């Protein structure tokens, strides 16, 4: 039987989602918890792979088991898991349903705090030294809709067959001292959101122009784009099926 789980995690203490040989990952912690309850050796497949330090408000994963599970097992899983990983729900699905390949869109937020605050150190990038032109950053974000190939914002060494993504939302929202970039696409390349944010920040500080931003995308060259911003401000917020 195949089951889908919905979960959330704070990624500060983990080396990303994917199981690593010499580091603790979210996937490893959840797999251990499920194996403890089912007394099996399950294979957990996530909707995506978040990098070290990245958080998830909503993530999905699937696994197969011979054991009949109910919502009551969610409580059992959570009793074993660390406090910074929470399984929210569990449901049986068709054997062909796939957490990664059946997802039609994913949404991320990148959270910036424009002041210093010790209570947000692990969940925001605190950028209080620079003055940002947020209206110009939003104009630059709209340029993303003109393109499909985002090789300029991808890690150089990656095994993807195509750099094409369809971005359907890209906007900055300021609420008090909290500045958040919202982006939705059918798929994302490795490090893509953090590279886009880093480049948009350069637009906001006046380091590059709107025309420069367009040329960076057209160049298909990662070295032309801005720096990758810190992982701690990035949240996977929604996966749609």
Secondary structure, 3 states (H helix, E strand, C coil): CEEEEEEEECHHHCCCCCCCCCCCCHHHHHHHHHHHHHCCCCCCEECCCCCCCCEEEEEEEEEECCCCCCCHHHHHHHHHCCCCEEEEEEEEECCCCCCCCCCCEEEEEEEEECCCCHHHCCCCEECCCCCCCHHHHHHHHHHHHHCCECHHHCCCCCCCCCCECCEEEEEEEEECCEEEEEEEECCCCCCHHHHHHHHHHHHHCCCCCHHHHHHHHHHCCHHHCCCCCCHHHEEEEEEEC
